[in-house]
């Protein structure tokens, strides 16, 4: 928390919201009240700081980097040639950011964080790698330029104006099916009963903006295609399937099972 305060001050901000301080801990009434307005809190922020390498608030924002994961290293020179062989760093590869929601860092393995990431207009990820996400695109310290426009998952609530309605809906639905549902269902929740609550803000906002009727995590205008989900673990036998039932929704909804879902 001190690291977050220091970083906010360094960036010139004098107000900060920290869930662990601004929500009364172990108070169900205050938690329910604040959970209902989390979408507004994050959507109206200037910037969200994400400690994406930390597994708890005790670890802080900043980590000791493994040099080989963030930079190349010369292994040997090629005899007789003016060339050398180098290692490839993890971040030398252009990680496709359209799949960035599925990156399993300690922070982004938590179910509650997903909609915070979607709602925030800007997210600064701090850890073994520093990266930036906004509605224009996603960049990192190794790929710092925003010269090429990228589709950002943050635009699910802010579609490109030049697109017609049908194109907007198709893009939003693809993002929901291919990125949001798989990422959310593959993440951890401390309490299984939070299965719907932890993504309800995103569902409510999409429903209000697009006037889509929500049906236990599915959308009525596209119900037939929305039924094409399956358990991401494997093709389930009835016995295993029943043991995974969450009881949070009817069996035709992906929210009816505890575990990863794919479309």
Rosetta blueprint (number, residue, H / E / L):
1 X L
2 X H
3 X H
4 X H
5 X H
6 X H
7 X H
8 X H
9 X H
10 X H
11 X L
12 X L
13 X L
14 X L
15 X L
16 X L
17 X L
18 X L
19 X H
20 X H
21 X H
22 X H
23 X L
24 X L
25 X L
26 X L
27 X L
28 X H
29 X H
30 X H
31 X H
32 X H
33 X H
34 X H
35 X H
36 X L
37 X L
38 X H
39 X H
40 X H
41 X H
42 X H
43 X H
44 X L
45 X L
46 X L
47 X L
48 X E
49 X E
50 X E
51 X L
52 X L
53 X L
54 X L
55 X L
56 X L
57 X L
58 X L
59 X L
60 X L
61 X L
62 X L
63 X L
64 X L
65 X L
66 X L
67 X H
68 X H
69 X H
70 X H
71 X L
72 X L
73 X L
74 X E
75 X E
76 X E
77 X E
78 X L
79 X L
80 X L
81 X L
82 X L
83 X L
84 X E
85 X E
86 X E
87 X L
88 X L
89 X L
90 X H
91 X H
92 X H
93 X L
94 X L
95 X L
96 X L
97 X H
98 X H
99 X H
100 X H
101 X H
102 X H
103 X L
104 X L
105 X L
106 X L
107 X H
108 X H
109 X H
110 X E
111 X L
112 X L
113 X H
114 X H
115 X H
116 X H
117 X H
118 X H
119 X H
120 X L
121 X L
122 X E
123 X E
124 X E
125 X E
126 X L
127 X L
128 X L
129 X L
130 X L
131 X E
132 X E
133 X E
134 X E
135 X L
136 X L
137 X L
138 X E
139 X E
140 X E
141 X L
142 X L
143 X E
144 X L
145 X L
146 X L
147 X L
148 X L
149 X L
150 X L
151 X L
152 X L
153 X H
154 X H
155 X H
156 X H
157 X L
158 X L
159 X L
160 X L
161 X L
162 X L
163 X L
164 X L
165 X H
166 X H
167 X H
168 X H
169 X H
170 X H
171 X H
172 X H
173 X H
174 X H
175 X H
176 X H
177 X H
178 X H
179 X H
180 X H
181 X H
182 X H
183 X H
184 X H
185 X H
186 X L
187 X L
188 X E
189 X L
190 X L
191 X L
192 X H
193 X H
194 X H
195 X L
196 X L
197 X H
198 X H
199 X H
200 X H
201 X H
202 X H
203 X H
204 X H
205 X H
206 X H
207 X H
208 X H
209 X H
210 X H
211 X L
212 X L
213 X L
214 X E
215 X E
216 X L
217 X L
218 X E
219 X E
220 X H
221 X H
222 X H
223 X H
224 X H
225 X H
226 X H
227 X L
228 X L
229 X L
230 X E
231 X E
232 X L
233 X L
234 X L
235 X L
236 X L
237 X L
238 X H
239 X H
240 X H
241 X H
242 X H
243 X H
244 X H
245 X E
246 X L
247 X L
248 X L
249 X L
250 X L
251 X L
252 X L
253 X L
254 X H
255 X H
256 X H
257 X E
258 X L
259 X L
260 X L
261 X E
262 X E
263 X L
